[in-house]
Amino acid sequence: MRQVNTEFEVREARRSEAGLLHDLLVRAFSEYEGRLDPPSGANAETINSIAHKLEEGGALVCEGGGVTAGCIFYRRKDGHLHVGRLAVVPALRRRGIGDLLLRAAEGRAAELGLPSVRLGVRLALESLRAYYATRGYAAIALHSHAGYSQPTFVEMEKRLPGLVSSDGDDALRTRVSPGRAER
């Protein structure tokens, strides 16, 4: 069983924080620069593109002790919550921050009455696929980036038990406060 992190808290990102989120993404995704084919889209993000992501959905921020430690972006898509750009600054990894952000995103899906959370993970990043699998995410489809004939990433989904979705499947019953993971 994973430990709950009480040192950090998750809250909704503000639109005025697009620059802060950009800086966080740059730090968190710098390790993938030159290592992925195609290159990570996180490296191409701008303050304006992040502001657009905040407008079309939102983001959750994890912070503690005056430090912004991580973030995750989300948006409604085709009857589920799509999350992306889960980012934790390298110096603060392996402290449960990613788990806090994922649980908060799952809570957001529940608040919105959505039965599942989906995300994409590069096939080349086996350790990240395993990370999500141990948190209940299962592969549902393989996809290719534009210009690639072979699959480059896997779409993963976590079905949230509890509520009944429009197709009769379960969704999450547990409620969370806006921006805070509380399970």
N, C-alpha and C positions, 0 to 999 in steps of 0.2 A: 504494500500500500504506500502511495506517495504521501509525503508530508505536506500539510497546508502551510503556505508562506504567510506569516502574519506581519512581516517586516515591510511589505509593499502593499499598496492599494491600487485598484483599477478604477478609472473614471473615464467619462466620455471626453474625447478631445474637442477642443474649441476650434472654430474656423480660423481664428487668429494664430493658431499654433502650427500652421502649414510649414513654416520655416524650421521650427523645432523638430517636427516629424521628418522633414527632409534630412536634417543633420543626423537624426537617429538612424534613418535608413542607410545613409552613406556609411556610417560607422559599422552598422550591423552586417551589411552586405559586401563590404570591401573584401572580405576573404574569398569571395567568388569571382572577383574581377580576373579575367583571363583564364578562368578554370572551367567555365560552362560554354557549351555550344548548343544553341545560340546563347549569347551573353544574357545575363540576368536583366530583366526589365527594370529592376530596382535601381540599377546604375544609371538609367536614363531618366528617372523621375526628376521633376523640377518642382519648385515651390508651387507653380501654377497647376501642374498636373495633380499634385497632392491636394491642393485646394479644391480641385474638381472632384476628386475622390471623396472628400469630406461632404461636398454638396450632394453627390449622387447616393451616398450611403452614410458612412461615418467611420470613426476610428475610436478605439479604446487605447488609453495610455496607462502604463503601469509606472508608478513612482513611489519613492520612499526616501526619507532623509534629505529631501530637497533635490533628489536626482531623478531624472527621467530615465527609466531603465529599459523600457520596451514599449511596443505598440503593435496593434493588429488592425487592419482595415476590414470593413464589412459593407455588404449591400445585399438587398433583396434581389434574387434572380431566379426566375422560373419556379416559384413556390418553395424556395429554400433560402437560407442565408449563406451567401458565398463570402468566405474570408480569404484574405491574402496579405502578403507582406508582414507575416509574423516576424517581428524583429526584436532582438534583445542585444544590448551592447555587449561586446565580447567580455569585458571585465566582470560582468554581472551574470554570466551564464551559469547554468547548473545550480540555480538557487530557487527554482520553481516559478520563475517569472513567466515563462512560456505557458506553463500550466494555468497560472492565474488568468492570463489573457485568453486562452482557449476556453476555459470555463465561463469567463465573462461573456465571450462571444456566444457560447451555447445558451447562456442565460438571456442574451439579447434575442436570439432566435425564439426562445420561449415567450418572451414579452410580446413579440410580434406574431405569435401563434403559428410559427413555422415548424414543420416536423423534422427538419434536418439541417445540418451544417455541411457545406462542401468546400473543398479547397483543391488546389493543384500542387503537385510536387514533381520536381524533375526526376526522371528515371535514374539519372546519374548520381543522385543524392540518396543512396540507399539508407544511410543512417537517419535521414529525415523521414523517409517513408516508414521506417521501423518506429521512430518516435511517435508518429501519428497513429500507427497501427496499435501501439500499446495503450493509446488513449481512446480506443474504440472506433477509429476511422478505418473503413474498408475500401479497397479499390473498386471502382464501379465502371471506369472507362479509361482507355488510353487515347491520347491526343497528340497531334503534331503541331509544332509552331509553324507559322507561315513560311513557306519555302522549303520545308523538310518533308520528305516522303515517308520516313519512319517515325514511329512515336517518340516523343521527347519528354512527355510528362504524363503522369497518371492523375486522374480525378479521383479524389477520395471523399467518402461521405460518412457522417456519423448520424444515425437515426436517433432521435431523442425520445425516450419513452414517456408516456403520460397522456398528453392531449391527443385528440383524434383529429387527423388532418382531413381535408376534403376527400381524399381517396380512401379513408377508413383506417389508415395506418396510425400508429401512435406518434405523438410528439411529446415535448417535455411538460411535466406537471409542476416540477419544482420552479418556484419563482425567484428571481433575483432582483436586487435593487438596480436602478439604472446605473450602468458603468461599474458595478461592484459584483464580484463573484462571492456568493454566499451559499455554500452547500455544506 
